Amino acid sequence: MIKYLDKKTLKVYLLKALSKSNVTDENQKFLISPIIERGKSLNSTDDYIHRTILNNANLKERVLDIDSVVEVLGCMLPLAPLWVNIHIQNSHSGETMIELQCSLRFRLPSILQNQDTGHPPFRVLD
């Protein structure tokens, strides 16, 4: 169980998760898709993040590099998204498009999901 999370560690965890997905392209581009979970309520911090950063007006079709992803997902560190699902969209011309579906619920590192992967909160989906 991790107890501390900073932007450097968050980036390392994202890179570890991507390495398990066999993504070898150096030129990776990301889309962040915030997911509203039915039956789950947002606390005031979650609501603030949703209204200011992780909203469709701010992120719709916005392509980010890995450093920008870390800045967005790490905007409230030590709080981080409870989970982030990684979907490899497509790979062509030396560029890989990756969708990151993320929870709007930001929590402390010790309760992030996907601890067993060694790179919480990230999980690669086939």
MITOR-315082 format. One record per residue (C-alpha): x, y, z. Coordinates in steps of 0.2 Angstrom, whole numbers, plus 5000, padded with zeros to 4 digits. Layout:
// MITOR-315082
+------+------+------+
:    u :    v :    w :
+------+------+------+
:    X :    Y :    Z :
...
+------+------+------+
// end
This chain:
// MITOR-315082
+------+------+------+
:    u :    v :    w :
+------+------+------+
: 5000 : 5000 : 5000 :
: 5007 : 5017 : 4995 :
: 5006 : 5031 : 5008 :
: 5014 : 5045 : 4998 :
: 5011 : 5051 : 4980 :
: 5019 : 5066 : 4971 :
: 5020 : 5071 : 4953 :
: 5036 : 5062 : 4949 :
: 5029 : 5045 : 4957 :
: 5012 : 5048 : 4948 :
: 5022 : 5049 : 4931 :
: 5033 : 5034 : 4935 :
: 5017 : 5024 : 4939 :
: 5009 : 5029 : 4923 :
: 5024 : 5024 : 4913 :
: 5025 : 5007 : 4922 :
: 5007 : 5004 : 4917 :
: 5010 : 5009 : 4899 :
: 5025 : 4997 : 4898 :
: 5014 : 4983 : 4903 :
: 5002 : 4987 : 4888 :
: 5016 : 4985 : 4876 :
: 5016 : 5003 : 4871 :
: 5033 : 5006 : 4863 :
: 5030 : 5022 : 4854 :
: 5040 : 5037 : 4860 :
: 5027 : 5049 : 4854 :
: 5012 : 5046 : 4866 :
: 4996 : 5057 : 4866 :
: 4983 : 5056 : 4879 :
: 4964 : 5060 : 4880 :
: 4957 : 5062 : 4898 :
: 4939 : 5056 : 4900 :
: 4932 : 5060 : 4917 :
: 4919 : 5046 : 4922 :
: 4904 : 5051 : 4933 :
: 4900 : 5035 : 4943 :
: 4882 : 5031 : 4946 :
: 4877 : 5029 : 4964 :
: 4894 : 5037 : 4970 :
: 4893 : 5055 : 4977 :
: 4907 : 5068 : 4976 :
: 4913 : 5077 : 4991 :
: 4917 : 5096 : 4990 :
: 4935 : 5093 : 4984 :
: 4929 : 5081 : 4970 :
: 4915 : 5093 : 4965 :
: 4928 : 5108 : 4964 :
: 4940 : 5097 : 4953 :
: 4925 : 5092 : 4942 :
: 4919 : 5110 : 4940 :
: 4936 : 5118 : 4937 :
: 4948 : 5105 : 4929 :
: 4940 : 5088 : 4924 :
: 4925 : 5094 : 4915 :
: 4920 : 5092 : 4897 :
: 4922 : 5110 : 4892 :
: 4940 : 5109 : 4897 :
: 4945 : 5092 : 4891 :
: 4934 : 5088 : 4876 :
: 4945 : 5082 : 4862 :
: 4960 : 5090 : 4871 :
: 4976 : 5080 : 4867 :
: 4989 : 5080 : 4880 :
: 5007 : 5075 : 4882 :
: 5012 : 5064 : 4897 :
: 5018 : 5079 : 4907 :
: 5002 : 5088 : 4905 :
: 4992 : 5072 : 4910 :
: 5003 : 5072 : 4926 :
: 4999 : 5090 : 4929 :
: 4980 : 5087 : 4927 :
: 4979 : 5071 : 4937 :
: 4990 : 5077 : 4950 :
: 4982 : 5094 : 4952 :
: 4977 : 5090 : 4970 :
: 4991 : 5079 : 4977 :
: 4992 : 5070 : 4988 :
: 4974 : 5067 : 4983 :
: 4973 : 5057 : 4966 :
: 4959 : 5050 : 4956 :
: 4953 : 5034 : 4964 :
: 4956 : 5024 : 4948 :
: 4962 : 5027 : 4931 :
: 4958 : 5015 : 4917 :
: 4970 : 5015 : 4902 :
: 4963 : 5011 : 4884 :
: 4975 : 5011 : 4870 :
: 4965 : 5019 : 4856 :
: 4976 : 5017 : 4841 :
: 4994 : 5017 : 4835 :
: 5000 : 5024 : 4818 :
: 5014 : 5034 : 4811 :
: 5025 : 5032 : 4827 :
: 5011 : 5040 : 4838 :
: 5000 : 5031 : 4850 :
: 4983 : 5039 : 4856 :
: 4979 : 5033 : 4874 :
: 4962 : 5037 : 4883 :
: 4963 : 5039 : 4901 :
: 4946 : 5036 : 4909 :
: 4947 : 5043 : 4927 :
: 4936 : 5043 : 4942 :
: 4931 : 5060 : 4948 :
: 4933 : 5055 : 4966 :
: 4950 : 5060 : 4972 :
: 4957 : 5051 : 4987 :
: 4973 : 5048 : 4998 :
: 4986 : 5037 : 4991 :
: 4983 : 5023 : 5004 :
: 4965 : 5020 : 4997 :
: 4968 : 5021 : 4978 :
: 4962 : 5006 : 4968 :
: 4974 : 4995 : 4959 :
: 4987 : 4994 : 4973 :
: 4990 : 4976 : 4968 :
: 4997 : 4981 : 4950 :
: 5011 : 4991 : 4958 :
: 5006 : 5007 : 4949 :
: 4990 : 5013 : 4957 :
: 4978 : 5021 : 4952 :
: 4982 : 5015 : 4934 :
: 4975 : 4999 : 4926 :
: 4977 : 4994 : 4908 :
: 4961 : 4987 : 4900 :
: 4963 : 4977 : 4884 :
+------+------+------+
// end
